[in-house]
Amino acid sequence: MPRPRGDVRERLLTAARERFLSDGVDGASLRKIAADAGSNVGMIHYYFGSKEALFFEVVDDRYGALLGDFEAILSADEPVLARFERLSVRVGTMDPVETEVLRIVMRELLASSERRRALLRRFERGHVAVATRALSAAQGAGQLRGDLPLSVTLIAALATMLFPQAIARVVAADERPGPLRDLPAPEALAAALRAVLEGGLRGAHIAS
C-alpha cells in the first residue's frame, strides 16, 4: 500500500534525525536520507532548502514542544527552586526521540563552531530566556540571593538542575556500561540536585 503523499515532510525529518544520529550532520548524505524516507533529494530541497536547514528543522521539531513545557513549568505559581526541580524531572524523562535530538545537538555543539553559534542563539532566545526571567523575578522577590549577578545564578541553575539530567538521559540510551549508570531515577536525582543548588543560591536569611 503506497504511503500517503502528505507525510513526506515527516518521513524526511525522521530519516534525517536517524542519519544525523548515526553519521553526524556533516557525514549524512541527502541521498541516503531521501532514500530512507522513500523520497528523493528534490523533496528535501522543496521542504527544507538545504541540509543545514534540515538539521535545524530536526532540532526545532522537538525543541519547540520542549520549550513549551519549560515555559509552562517556569510560569507556575510556586517557589522558583520547586519549578526548577520539576524542570529537571522533565529533562530526565525525555522521550526516546527527544533524547536522540539531544544527542545530535550535544555532538554538534562540540563539533561545529558555526552550528554551535546558531544553536546557542536559538537557546538564548528559548529556554535560556525563559529561565532568566524566572530567576530574575525570584531574586527580586527575595527567593534567591540578591548578591550574585543574574548571569551567575542562571549558570548555576541550568548547570546544576538540567545538565546532569541531560547527561543521565544520554547515558541511559547508551548500552555501554559506565559509572553514571548508578544515578538515581529522574525524580530522586532532581530532588538531590535541588538540595545542592539550594546550598549555593539560597542565603541563610531566606526562609524555606
Secondary structure as UniProt FT lines:
FT   HELIX           5..7
FT   HELIX           8..23
FT   TURN            25..27
FT   HELIX           30..36
FT   TURN            37..38
FT   HELIX           41..47
FT   HELIX           51..74
FT   HELIX           80..92
FT   HELIX           96..111
FT   HELIX           113..125
FT   HELIX           127..140
FT   TURN            141..142
FT   HELIX           150..161
FT   HELIX           163..173
FT   HELIX           179..182
FT   HELIX           186..201
FT   TURN            204..205
//
